[in-house]
Amino acid sequence: SRYELKEGRVHHHHIRCQICGLIVDLLLCPLKKVTKLIEQQTQFIVDDHTLEFTGLCPQCQ
């Protein structure tokens, strides 16, 4: 497991290697439009979400 303090951190996501466990921060968020749609459909106010991609890093390919 990996835990991060949320306070003072910039919103980001991760990509994790399935073999060696290397985790790389992704500073972009592809879910901004989806978040707005979810808010419209559910009447919720979304304050956070998490997204983790998995794959093979260059060293493990």
N, C-alpha and C positions, 0 to 999 in steps of 0.2 A: 504494500500500500504506500501511497505517497500523499502527504498532507502539506498544504501550503496555508500560510496566514493570509486571509483575504484583505485585511485592512491595509490600505496604502498600495495595493497591487493593481496593476492594469489588467482589465478583463482579457483573458486569453484562453486558448485551448492547447491540447497536447497531441503529439504523435508519438507512439511507443513501439519500439522494436519487439516483435514477438519472440525473438530468439535471445538477445542479450539484455533486453529490458531498458535500453537507452531511451530516455524521454527528452523530447525537444519541444520547447514552447512555440506555439503558433500565435503570433500577435494579431492576426486578422480574425474577424468573426463573421462567418458566412450565414449566420442565423438572424440577422437584424430584421429582414423582411418577414421571415417565418414567425418571429416573436410578435411582431405587430398583428399578424393574422390570428395567432393564437389568442392574443388579448381581445381582439374584436369578436372572435367566436365564443370565448368563454367568459368574457367580462372580468377576467383576472387582470391584475397588474403584475406582470412578470418582473421580478427583481434580480433573477440570476438563472443561469443554466450552465451545464457542463457538457463538453463534447470531447471525446478522445478517439483519435484515429489510430489504427494499428497497422503494422506492415513490417517490412524488413529494411533495416538501415543499410547504407552502402557497404559496410564491413561484413554484414551477415548475408548479403545477397549471393 
